[in-house]
């Protein structure tokens, strides 16, 4: 299909809503909470916002659907982009999907606060699905109001665009529109102190928002949760979804042989997902809610909830305040994504032999490790492939953890060290790295434990007895912690934090700093040796070339929580200038901004977020 190459207006966008044409749409039109059976979508209508105003828009994202800055500045723009005024050609619908949440199958979930607006064909004949988030109730809203608030919307808007400009595959955010009159009640910290917050709608853009959970509507009765998908047994519908997905988004994988097509699709999704999480790990991004319903079939970062970019490096970092056991911690993300891909394979196995699919997931570790090391070599400016690089990277993160170093700024500092033999000054390099570490007092200040020292030690003994392969209590099949709602992972983490606090209490400030210096000195010498080997025999200008590689992958700025919160605080008072300024900064993340507080960490920011 060819279209006239002209920039569009909001009234002349070219829609071709293939998803609603190719996939089953709910025959029931009543917009009430219910099980949606035998359908992928239910038609809905957005709930208008009164007195909408534009908080911000991404010019580069909106160009994807053919809209220029002139169009984005029109007075009607916020009304169109929040659902108060209907966009000609739009066909609003909510998507039905299921999901495994925190490891357990939850049955039907669906678009409870988002809705498909349509698929826009731009001047390059590219197809982009656009979606409202926060535009009102759908059949999947359950007891919720289908609204989003300014706080969470600014976070998603800015992070979506920041991730794109960091080179991380992601859905885009085109606009953020707030009502100056309509509010909803939110208890932000679940502490019995609710408040009114402004209703807000963001426009999300992606080739598709289909996710792993889209295929879980066919899941049979789960033996643990006793839940099943609303379209269980509908294999013809599953085949239609697989055919639509492959033809629309993976056309090179289309085959007449169903097994070949499904296995090819599964392998490509596995590869994209493994490479995506490798990218997350190398920029310090934590998603926070890696349920199967939050995993894109295109390998995109999707559904920004209680996410966070790690500041002080901690492999056990958890950004979701409700993730007591650390299931979705930074270090767990690769394995959780692998587990999610396995769950997707179980759905594909309904129409394809599992013997054809299972070998594919066995490729995960190789794909992930190869991509992860490739990205880490670039961050360290290592241009060749050497066997010892994996150990060098592993040791680096150990030192970063032991010295409480800022994740992002560590790589910027290493990038600035002159490692050429003629100029390398080890003590100067060590001093530079120490400036990026927390002091003893700061470490003591930021470590927060859940249990008292005595309770943590007692509970840890129970964990040793009843958990793990060598636990003596396993034979009895009894888990006393579970009976009290206590997570074993949380106990172990708390116990380790108390040990850390004990060690800090026994050392002096000078001893603390000296230990940090020793750790960095040792690693820097090993790094220097790796650089010398890497540059030996290099045909070009090694120092210039490695510098260019590092400059292209080590950002100066990331969306730190305390930075986002400043913008949110101002926006809630009607001042959107900082939100717009941060968008500019995140669109050029490798340049140091004029505001020195933006690249700086807040040591007290634990980044455990609540987003509704």
VEXDREN-2710 file (C-alpha; in Angstrom, 1 decimal):
% VEXDREN-2710
k/r/px/py/pz
1/UNK/0.0/0.0/0.0
2/UNK/1.4/3.4/-1.0
3/UNK/0.3/6.7/0.4
4/UNK/0.9/10.3/-0.6
5/UNK/4.2/11.6/0.9
6/UNK/2.9/14.6/2.8
7/UNK/3.0/15.4/6.5
8/UNK/-0.4/14.8/8.1
9/UNK/-2.7/16.7/10.3
10/UNK/-4.6/15.2/13.2
11/UNK/-7.7/15.0/11.0
12/UNK/-6.0/13.4/8.0
13/UNK/-3.9/10.6/9.6
14/UNK/-4.1/7.5/7.4
15/UNK/-5.4/4.5/9.5
16/UNK/-5.3/0.9/8.5
17/UNK/-6.4/-1.0/11.6
18/UNK/-5.3/-4.5/10.6
19/UNK/-5.3/-6.0/14.1
20/UNK/-9.0/-5.5/14.4
21/UNK/-9.5/-6.8/10.9
22/UNK/-7.4/-9.9/11.2
23/UNK/-7.9/-10.9/14.8
24/UNK/-11.2/-11.8/16.6
25/UNK/-13.1/-8.9/18.2
26/UNK/-15.5/-9.3/21.1
27/UNK/-19.1/-9.6/20.0
28/UNK/-20.3/-8.1/23.3
29/UNK/-20.2/-4.3/23.2
30/UNK/-21.1/-3.6/26.8
31/UNK/-18.2/-1.9/28.6
32/UNK/-18.4/-3.7/31.9
33/UNK/-15.8/-5.8/33.8
34/UNK/-16.1/-9.4/32.6
35/UNK/-14.4/-12.4/31.1
36/UNK/-13.8/-11.8/27.4
37/UNK/-14.0/-15.1/25.7
38/UNK/-12.9/-16.1/22.2
39/UNK/-11.7/-12.6/21.3
40/UNK/-8.4/-10.6/21.2
41/UNK/-10.0/-7.2/21.4
42/UNK/-13.1/-5.5/22.8
43/UNK/-14.3/-2.2/21.4
44/UNK/-14.4/0.7/23.8
45/UNK/-14.6/4.5/23.9
46/UNK/-12.2/6.8/25.7
47/UNK/-13.6/8.8/28.5
48/UNK/-13.1/12.6/27.8
49/UNK/-10.9/14.8/30.0
50/UNK/-12.1/18.3/30.9
51/UNK/-9.8/21.2/30.1
52/UNK/-6.9/19.1/28.8
53/UNK/-3.4/20.7/28.6
54/UNK/-0.2/19.5/27.0
55/UNK/2.5/18.7/29.5
56/UNK/5.0/17.7/26.8
57/UNK/5.3/16.0/23.4
58/UNK/8.2/14.2/21.7
59/UNK/8.7/15.7/18.3
60/UNK/10.8/12.7/17.1
61/UNK/8.2/10.2/18.3
62/UNK/5.3/12.0/16.7
63/UNK/7.1/12.2/13.4
64/UNK/6.7/8.4/13.2
65/UNK/3.0/9.0/12.5
66/UNK/3.6/12.0/10.3
67/UNK/2.9/14.9/12.6
68/UNK/5.1/18.0/12.6
69/UNK/5.8/20.5/15.4
70/UNK/3.2/22.9/13.8
71/UNK/0.5/20.3/14.2
72/UNK/1.6/19.5/17.8
73/UNK/1.3/23.2/18.8
74/UNK/-2.4/23.4/17.6
75/UNK/-4.9/24.3/20.3
76/UNK/-6.9/21.2/19.5
77/UNK/-3.9/18.9/20.0
78/UNK/-4.5/18.0/23.7
79/UNK/-8.2/17.3/23.1
80/UNK/-7.3/14.8/20.3
81/UNK/-4.5/13.2/22.3
82/UNK/-6.5/12.4/25.4
83/UNK/-9.6/11.1/23.8
84/UNK/-11.8/14.2/24.4
85/UNK/-12.0/14.7/20.6
86/UNK/-12.2/11.7/18.3
87/UNK/-9.4/11.2/15.8
88/UNK/-10.9/10.5/12.4
89/UNK/-10.2/6.9/11.4
90/UNK/-9.5/5.7/15.0
91/UNK/-11.2/2.5/16.2
92/UNK/-10.7/2.3/19.9
93/UNK/-10.3/-1.2/21.5
94/UNK/-8.9/-2.9/24.6
95/UNK/-6.7/-5.9/24.2
96/UNK/-7.4/-9.2/26.0
97/UNK/-4.4/-10.9/27.5
98/UNK/-3.4/-13.0/30.5
99/UNK/-0.1/-13.3/32.4
100/UNK/2.1/-14.9/35.0
101/UNK/2.5/-12.4/37.8
102/UNK/5.4/-12.9/40.2
103/UNK/5.6/-16.5/38.9
104/UNK/1.9/-17.4/39.2
105/UNK/-0.7/-17.6/36.5
106/UNK/-3.3/-14.8/37.1
107/UNK/-5.8/-15.6/34.4
108/UNK/-7.3/-12.8/32.4
109/UNK/-5.7/-9.3/32.8
110/UNK/-6.0/-7.2/29.7
111/UNK/-5.8/-3.5/28.9
112/UNK/-7.3/-2.1/32.1
113/UNK/-6.1/1.4/31.6
114/UNK/-4.9/1.5/28.0
115/UNK/-6.6/1.3/24.7
116/UNK/-5.7/0.7/21.1
117/UNK/-6.5/3.8/19.0
118/UNK/-5.5/2.4/15.6
119/UNK/-2.6/1.8/13.2
120/UNK/-1.3/4.8/11.4
121/UNK/0.5/4.4/8.0
122/UNK/3.2/7.1/7.7
123/UNK/4.8/8.7/4.6
124/UNK/7.4/5.9/4.5
125/UNK/4.7/3.3/4.5
126/UNK/5.6/2.2/8.0
127/UNK/2.8/1.0/10.3
128/UNK/2.6/2.3/13.8
129/UNK/0.1/1.3/16.4
130/UNK/-0.9/4.2/18.7
131/UNK/-2.4/3.7/22.1
132/UNK/-3.9/5.8/24.9
133/UNK/-2.8/5.1/28.4
134/UNK/-5.2/6.5/31.1
135/UNK/-8.2/7.2/28.9
136/UNK/-10.8/5.4/31.0
137/UNK/-12.4/2.1/31.8
138/UNK/-12.5/-1.1/29.7
139/UNK/-13.9/-4.6/30.2
140/UNK/-10.5/-5.4/31.8
141/UNK/-10.4/-2.5/34.4
142/UNK/-11.9/-4.8/37.1
143/UNK/-12.6/-2.4/40.0
144/UNK/-10.2/0.3/38.9
145/UNK/-11.1/3.6/37.2
146/UNK/-9.0/3.2/34.0
147/UNK/-7.1/6.4/34.7
148/UNK/-3.5/7.3/35.1
149/UNK/-2.1/10.2/37.0
150/UNK/0.4/12.9/36.2
151/UNK/3.1/11.4/38.4
152/UNK/3.3/8.0/36.7
153/UNK/2.6/9.4/33.3
154/UNK/5.6/11.8/33.4
155/UNK/7.8/8.9/34.5
156/UNK/6.6/6.7/31.6
157/UNK/6.8/9.5/29.0
158/UNK/10.3/10.6/29.9
159/UNK/11.7/7.1/30.3
160/UNK/10.3/5.8/27.1
161/UNK/12.0/8.5/25.2
162/UNK/15.2/8.3/27.2
163/UNK/15.5/4.5/26.5
164/UNK/15.1/5.1/22.8
165/UNK/17.9/7.6/22.7
166/UNK/20.0/5.3/24.8
167/UNK/19.6/2.8/22.0
168/UNK/17.4/0.4/24.0
169/UNK/14.5/-1.2/22.1
170/UNK/11.4/0.4/23.5
171/UNK/7.9/1.6/22.9
172/UNK/7.7/5.3/22.3
173/UNK/5.8/8.0/24.0
174/UNK/4.4/10.7/21.8
175/UNK/2.6/13.0/24.2
176/UNK/1.5/13.6/27.7
177/UNK/-1.8/15.4/28.3
178/UNK/-3.2/16.3/31.7
179/UNK/-6.6/17.5/32.8
180/UNK/-6.7/20.7/34.8
181/UNK/-10.0/19.8/36.3
182/UNK/-10.4/16.0/36.5
183/UNK/-8.8/14.1/39.4
184/UNK/-8.8/10.6/40.8
185/UNK/-8.0/9.4/44.3
186/UNK/-4.7/7.5/44.9
187/UNK/-3.1/6.2/48.1
188/UNK/0.5/6.6/46.8
189/UNK/2.2/4.7/49.7
190/UNK/-0.7/2.5/50.7
191/UNK/-0.6/4.1/54.2
192/UNK/-4.1/5.3/54.5
193/UNK/-3.4/8.8/53.3
194/UNK/-5.0/9.1/49.8
195/UNK/-5.0/12.3/47.8
196/UNK/-6.5/13.6/44.6
197/UNK/-4.2/13.5/41.6
198/UNK/-4.7/14.9/38.1
199/UNK/-5.9/12.5/35.4
200/UNK/-3.4/12.2/32.6
201/UNK/-3.2/10.4/29.3
202/UNK/-0.1/9.5/27.3
203/UNK/0.1/8.5/23.7
204/UNK/2.2/5.3/23.2
205/UNK/3.6/4.3/19.9
206/UNK/5.0/0.9/18.7
207/UNK/4.6/-1.5/15.7
208/UNK/2.4/-3.6/18.0
209/UNK/1.7/-3.9/21.7
210/UNK/1.2/-7.7/21.5
211/UNK/2.9/-9.4/24.4
212/UNK/3.7/-12.9/25.7
213/UNK/0.5/-12.7/27.7
214/UNK/-1.5/-12.2/24.5
215/UNK/-0.9/-15.9/23.8
216/UNK/-1.7/-17.0/27.3
217/UNK/-5.4/-16.5/26.8
218/UNK/-5.3/-20.1/25.6
219/UNK/-3.8/-21.5/28.7
220/UNK/-5.5/-24.5/30.3
221/UNK/-6.4/-24.7/34.0
222/UNK/-3.4/-23.9/36.1
223/UNK/-2.9/-26.5/38.8
224/UNK/-1.5/-24.0/41.3
225/UNK/-3.9/-21.0/40.9
226/UNK/-6.9/-22.9/39.5
227/UNK/-7.2/-20.2/36.8
228/UNK/-7.3/-20.6/33.0
229/UNK/-7.3/-18.4/29.9
230/UNK/-10.7/-17.1/28.7
231/UNK/-10.1/-18.7/25.3
232/UNK/-8.7/-22.1/26.4
233/UNK/-9.0/-24.8/23.7
234/UNK/-9.3/-22.4/20.8
235/UNK/-6.4/-23.7/18.7
236/UNK/-7.7/-22.2/15.5
237/UNK/-7.7/-18.7/17.2
238/UNK/-4.1/-19.4/18.4
239/UNK/-3.1/-20.3/14.9
240/UNK/-4.7/-17.1/13.5
241/UNK/-2.7/-15.1/16.1
242/UNK/0.6/-16.8/15.2
243/UNK/-0.1/-16.3/11.5
244/UNK/-0.9/-12.6/12.0
245/UNK/2.1/-12.0/14.2
246/UNK/4.5/-13.7/11.8
247/UNK/3.1/-12.1/8.6
248/UNK/2.8/-8.6/10.1
249/UNK/6.1/-8.4/12.1
250/UNK/8.3/-11.2/11.0
251/UNK/7.5/-11.6/7.3
252/UNK/10.8/-13.3/6.6
253/UNK/9.8/-16.1/8.8
254/UNK/6.5/-17.0/7.0
255/UNK/6.5/-20.6/6.0
256/UNK/3.8/-23.0/4.6
257/UNK/5.0/-25.6/7.1
258/UNK/3.5/-24.6/10.5
259/UNK/6.2/-26.2/12.6
260/UNK/8.9/-24.4/10.7
261/UNK/7.1/-21.1/11.0
262/UNK/6.3/-21.3/14.7
263/UNK/9.8/-22.5/15.7
264/UNK/11.4/-19.7/13.6
265/UNK/9.1/-17.2/15.3
266/UNK/9.9/-18.5/18.7
267/UNK/13.7/-18.4/18.1
268/UNK/13.5/-14.8/16.9
269/UNK/11.5/-13.7/19.9
270/UNK/14.0/-15.5/22.2
271/UNK/16.9/-13.8/20.5
272/UNK/15.4/-10.4/20.7
273/UNK/14.4/-10.8/24.3
274/UNK/17.8/-12.0/25.3
275/UNK/19.5/-9.1/23.6
276/UNK/17.0/-6.7/25.2
277/UNK/17.8/-7.7/28.7
278/UNK/21.5/-7.7/28.0
279/UNK/21.1/-4.0/27.0
280/UNK/19.1/-3.4/30.3
281/UNK/22.0/-4.9/32.3
282/UNK/24.6/-2.7/30.7
283/UNK/22.7/0.6/31.3
284/UNK/21.6/-0.4/34.9
285/UNK/17.9/-0.4/34.1
286/UNK/15.5/-2.4/36.3
287/UNK/12.0/-3.0/34.9
288/UNK/10.4/-3.8/38.2
289/UNK/7.4/-5.9/37.0
290/UNK/8.7/-8.6/34.6
291/UNK/5.5/-10.5/34.4
292/UNK/4.7/-12.3/31.1
293/UNK/2.1/-9.7/30.3
294/UNK/4.8/-7.1/30.3
295/UNK/7.0/-8.8/27.7
296/UNK/6.8/-7.6/24.1
297/UNK/6.7/-10.1/21.3
298/UNK/9.0/-7.7/19.4
299/UNK/11.7/-7.6/22.1
300/UNK/10.8/-4.0/23.2
301/UNK/10.8/-2.5/26.6
302/UNK/7.1/-2.2/27.4
303/UNK/4.9/-1.0/30.3
304/UNK/7.0/1.4/32.4
305/UNK/5.7/1.0/36.0
306/UNK/7.9/1.0/39.1
307/UNK/11.1/1.0/37.0
308/UNK/14.4/2.6/38.0
309/UNK/17.9/3.2/36.7
310/UNK/20.2/1.9/39.4
311/UNK/22.4/4.6/41.0
312/UNK/24.6/2.9/43.7
313/UNK/25.5/-0.4/42.2
314/UNK/23.9/-3.4/43.9
315/UNK/23.3/-6.7/42.1
316/UNK/20.3/-7.3/44.4
317/UNK/18.7/-3.9/43.6
318/UNK/14.9/-4.0/43.7
319/UNK/12.9/-1.1/42.4
320/UNK/9.5/-2.4/43.1
321/UNK/8.3/-1.8/46.6
322/UNK/6.0/-4.8/46.5
323/UNK/8.7/-7.2/45.3
324/UNK/9.7/-8.4/48.8
325/UNK/11.5/-11.5/47.6
326/UNK/13.6/-9.7/45.0
327/UNK/12.2/-11.8/42.1
328/UNK/12.7/-9.0/39.7
329/UNK/16.0/-7.6/41.1
330/UNK/18.7/-6.4/38.7
331/UNK/20.7/-9.6/38.9
332/UNK/17.6/-11.8/38.3
333/UNK/16.4/-10.0/35.2
334/UNK/18.1/-12.3/32.6
335/UNK/16.9/-15.5/34.2
336/UNK/13.3/-14.1/34.7
337/UNK/13.2/-13.1/31.0
338/UNK/14.4/-16.6/30.1
339/UNK/11.6/-18.1/32.3
340/UNK/9.1/-15.9/30.6
341/UNK/10.2/-17.1/27.2
342/UNK/9.8/-20.6/28.4
343/UNK/6.2/-19.8/29.4
344/UNK/5.6/-18.4/25.9
345/UNK/6.9/-21.6/24.4
346/UNK/4.3/-23.6/26.4
347/UNK/1.6/-21.7/24.5
348/UNK/3.3/-22.2/21.2
349/UNK/3.5/-25.9/22.1
350/UNK/-0.3/-26.1/21.8
351/UNK/0.1/-26.2/18.0
352/UNK/3.8/-27.1/17.6
353/UNK/5.7/-30.1/19.1
354/UNK/7.5/-29.2/22.3
355/UNK/10.5/-31.2/21.0
356/UNK/10.9/-28.6/18.3
357/UNK/10.7/-25.7/20.8
358/UNK/12.6/-26.8/23.8
359/UNK/16.0/-26.8/22.1
360/UNK/15.5/-23.2/21.2
361/UNK/15.4/-22.0/24.9
362/UNK/18.7/-23.9/25.4
363/UNK/20.3/-21.3/23.1
364/UNK/19.4/-18.5/25.5
365/UNK/22.5/-18.5/27.6
366/UNK/24.8/-18.3/24.6
367/UNK/22.8/-15.5/22.9
368/UNK/22.6/-13.5/26.1
369/UNK/26.2/-13.9/27.2
370/UNK/27.5/-13.1/23.7
371/UNK/25.5/-9.9/23.5
372/UNK/26.2/-8.9/27.1
373/UNK/29.9/-9.2/26.6
374/UNK/29.8/-7.4/23.3
375/UNK/28.1/-4.5/25.0
376/UNK/30.4/-4.5/28.0
377/UNK/33.5/-4.6/25.8
378/UNK/32.2/-1.4/24.1
379/UNK/31.6/0.3/27.5
380/UNK/35.2/-0.5/28.5
381/UNK/36.6/0.4/25.1
382/UNK/38.0/-3.1/24.3
383/UNK/38.0/-3.5/20.6
384/UNK/39.1/-7.1/20.3
385/UNK/37.7/-10.3/21.7
386/UNK/39.8/-11.8/24.4
387/UNK/39.1/-14.8/26.7
388/UNK/39.7/-12.9/29.9
389/UNK/37.2/-10.1/29.3
390/UNK/34.3/-12.0/31.0
391/UNK/36.3/-12.2/34.2
392/UNK/37.4/-8.6/33.9
393/UNK/33.7/-7.5/33.7
394/UNK/32.7/-9.7/36.6
395/UNK/35.4/-8.4/38.8
396/UNK/34.5/-4.8/37.9
397/UNK/31.0/-5.2/39.1
398/UNK/32.3/-6.9/42.3
399/UNK/34.4/-3.8/43.0
400/UNK/31.6/-1.5/42.1
401/UNK/29.4/-3.3/44.6
402/UNK/32.0/-3.4/47.4
403/UNK/32.8/0.2/47.0
404/UNK/29.2/1.5/46.5
405/UNK/30.0/3.1/43.2
406/UNK/27.5/4.9/41.0
407/UNK/26.7/2.6/38.1
408/UNK/26.5/5.2/35.2
409/UNK/29.2/7.5/36.4
410/UNK/31.7/4.6/36.9
411/UNK/31.9/4.1/33.1
412/UNK/32.1/7.8/32.4
413/UNK/35.1/8.1/34.8
414/UNK/36.8/5.1/33.3
415/UNK/36.3/6.6/29.9
416/UNK/38.2/9.7/31.0
417/UNK/41.2/7.9/32.4
418/UNK/44.3/8.0/30.0
419/UNK/45.5/4.4/29.9
420/UNK/48.3/5.0/27.4
421/UNK/51.6/3.8/28.8
422/UNK/53.2/7.2/28.5
423/UNK/50.5/9.0/30.6
424/UNK/48.9/6.4/32.8
425/UNK/48.9/7.5/36.5
426/UNK/47.5/4.8/38.7
427/UNK/47.0/6.9/41.8
428/UNK/45.3/9.6/39.9
429/UNK/43.0/7.0/38.4
430/UNK/42.3/5.5/41.8
431/UNK/41.5/8.9/43.3
432/UNK/39.1/9.5/40.4
433/UNK/37.2/6.3/41.1
434/UNK/37.1/6.9/44.9
435/UNK/35.3/10.2/44.2
436/UNK/32.5/8.0/42.8
437/UNK/32.2/5.8/45.9
438/UNK/30.1/6.3/49.0
439/UNK/31.8/7.1/52.3
440/UNK/31.5/4.8/55.3
441/UNK/28.9/7.2/56.8
442/UNK/26.9/7.3/53.6
443/UNK/26.9/3.5/53.3
444/UNK/25.5/3.2/56.8
445/UNK/22.9/5.9/56.1
446/UNK/21.5/4.3/52.9
447/UNK/21.4/0.6/54.0
448/UNK/17.8/-0.1/55.1
449/UNK/16.9/-3.4/56.7
450/UNK/13.4/-4.9/57.2
451/UNK/14.1/-6.9/60.3
452/UNK/16.1/-6.3/63.4
453/UNK/19.6/-7.8/63.6
454/UNK/18.4/-10.5/66.0
455/UNK/15.3/-11.4/63.9
456/UNK/17.3/-11.5/60.7
457/UNK/19.8/-13.9/62.3
458/UNK/17.0/-16.1/63.6
459/UNK/15.1/-16.1/60.4
460/UNK/18.2/-16.9/58.4
461/UNK/18.7/-20.1/60.5
462/UNK/15.2/-21.1/59.4
463/UNK/16.1/-20.5/55.8
464/UNK/19.2/-22.6/56.1
465/UNK/17.1/-25.4/57.6
466/UNK/14.1/-25.4/55.2
467/UNK/15.4/-23.9/51.9
468/UNK/18.0/-24.9/49.4
469/UNK/19.3/-28.3/48.1
470/UNK/21.0/-29.2/51.3
471/UNK/18.3/-28.0/53.7
472/UNK/17.5/-30.6/56.3
473/UNK/13.9/-29.6/56.6
474/UNK/13.1/-30.2/53.0
475/UNK/12.4/-33.9/53.6
476/UNK/9.4/-33.0/55.7
477/UNK/7.9/-30.8/53.0
478/UNK/7.2/-28.0/55.5
479/UNK/8.0/-24.4/55.0
480/UNK/7.3/-22.4/58.2
481/UNK/8.2/-19.1/56.7
482/UNK/5.5/-19.3/54.0
483/UNK/2.9/-19.9/56.7
484/UNK/3.7/-16.4/58.0
485/UNK/4.0/-14.8/54.6
486/UNK/7.8/-14.4/54.9
487/UNK/9.9/-14.6/51.8
488/UNK/13.1/-16.5/52.1
489/UNK/14.9/-14.3/49.6
490/UNK/14.0/-11.2/51.6
491/UNK/15.4/-12.9/54.7
492/UNK/18.7/-13.7/53.1
493/UNK/19.1/-10.2/51.7
494/UNK/18.3/-8.7/55.1
495/UNK/20.8/-11.0/56.8
496/UNK/23.5/-9.9/54.3
497/UNK/22.7/-6.2/54.9
498/UNK/23.2/-6.7/58.6
499/UNK/26.5/-8.3/58.0
500/UNK/27.5/-5.3/55.9
501/UNK/26.4/-2.9/58.6
502/UNK/28.4/-4.9/61.1
503/UNK/31.6/-4.6/59.0
504/UNK/31.1/-0.9/58.4
505/UNK/30.7/-0.4/62.2
506/UNK/34.0/-2.1/62.9
507/UNK/36.0/0.0/60.4
508/UNK/37.2/3.6/60.5
509/UNK/36.6/6.2/57.8
510/UNK/40.3/5.9/56.7
511/UNK/40.1/2.1/56.7
512/UNK/37.0/2.2/54.6
513/UNK/38.6/4.5/52.0
514/UNK/41.8/2.6/52.0
515/UNK/39.9/-0.6/51.3
516/UNK/38.1/1.0/48.4
517/UNK/41.4/2.3/47.0
518/UNK/43.0/-1.1/47.2
519/UNK/40.0/-2.7/45.4
520/UNK/40.1/-0.2/42.6
521/UNK/43.9/-0.2/42.3
522/UNK/44.0/-3.9/41.8
523/UNK/41.2/-3.9/39.2
524/UNK/42.6/-0.9/37.3
525/UNK/45.9/-2.6/36.9
526/UNK/44.2/-5.6/35.4
527/UNK/42.1/-3.4/33.2
528/UNK/45.3/-1.6/32.0
529/UNK/46.9/-5.0/31.2
530/UNK/43.8/-5.9/29.1
531/UNK/43.9/-2.6/27.3
532/UNK/47.6/-3.1/26.5
533/UNK/46.8/-6.6/25.0
534/UNK/43.8/-5.2/23.2
535/UNK/45.8/-2.4/21.5
536/UNK/48.8/-4.5/20.6
537/UNK/49.1/-4.7/16.8
538/UNK/45.9/-2.6/16.2
539/UNK/46.1/-1.2/12.7
540/UNK/44.4/2.1/13.3
541/UNK/44.6/4.9/15.9
542/UNK/43.7/2.7/18.9
543/UNK/43.2/5.4/21.5
544/UNK/41.0/7.5/19.2
545/UNK/39.0/4.6/18.1
546/UNK/38.4/3.1/21.6
547/UNK/37.4/6.6/22.8
548/UNK/34.8/6.9/20.0
549/UNK/33.3/3.5/21.0
550/UNK/33.1/4.4/24.6
551/UNK/31.6/7.9/24.0
552/UNK/28.8/6.2/21.9
553/UNK/27.7/3.9/24.7
554/UNK/28.4/5.5/28.0
555/UNK/25.7/8.0/28.8
556/UNK/26.3/11.1/30.9
557/UNK/22.6/11.2/32.0
558/UNK/19.9/8.7/32.8
559/UNK/16.4/9.2/34.2
560/UNK/17.3/9.1/37.9
561/UNK/14.4/9.0/40.2
562/UNK/15.2/12.2/42.1
563/UNK/15.6/14.0/38.8
564/UNK/12.2/12.8/37.6
565/UNK/10.6/13.7/40.9
566/UNK/11.7/17.3/40.6
567/UNK/9.9/17.5/37.3
568/UNK/6.8/15.8/38.8
569/UNK/6.7/18.2/41.7
570/UNK/6.8/21.2/39.4
571/UNK/4.3/19.7/37.0
572/UNK/1.8/19.0/39.7
573/UNK/1.8/22.8/40.4
574/UNK/1.1/23.5/36.7
575/UNK/4.8/24.2/35.7
576/UNK/5.9/21.8/32.8
577/UNK/9.1/23.5/31.9
578/UNK/11.4/21.0/33.7
579/UNK/9.6/18.0/32.2
580/UNK/10.2/19.5/28.7
581/UNK/13.8/20.4/29.6
582/UNK/14.5/16.8/30.8
583/UNK/13.1/15.5/27.5
584/UNK/15.7/17.6/25.7
585/UNK/18.5/16.3/28.0
586/UNK/17.4/12.7/27.6
587/UNK/17.3/13.1/23.8
588/UNK/21.1/13.7/23.9
589/UNK/22.2/11.5/26.8
590/UNK/25.9/11.4/26.0
591/UNK/26.3/15.1/26.5
592/UNK/26.8/16.6/29.9
593/UNK/23.9/19.0/30.6
594/UNK/24.5/22.5/32.1
595/UNK/22.5/21.5/35.2
596/UNK/25.1/19.7/37.4
597/UNK/22.4/18.0/39.5
598/UNK/21.0/16.0/36.6
599/UNK/23.9/13.5/36.3
600/UNK/24.4/13.3/40.1
601/UNK/23.1/10.5/42.2
602/UNK/20.9/10.9/45.3
603/UNK/22.3/8.5/47.8
604/UNK/19.1/8.4/49.8
605/UNK/17.0/7.5/46.8
606/UNK/16.2/3.8/47.2
607/UNK/14.0/3.9/44.1
608/UNK/11.3/1.6/45.5
609/UNK/8.4/3.1/43.5
610/UNK/4.6/2.9/43.7
611/UNK/3.0/3.7/40.3
612/UNK/-0.7/3.8/39.7
END
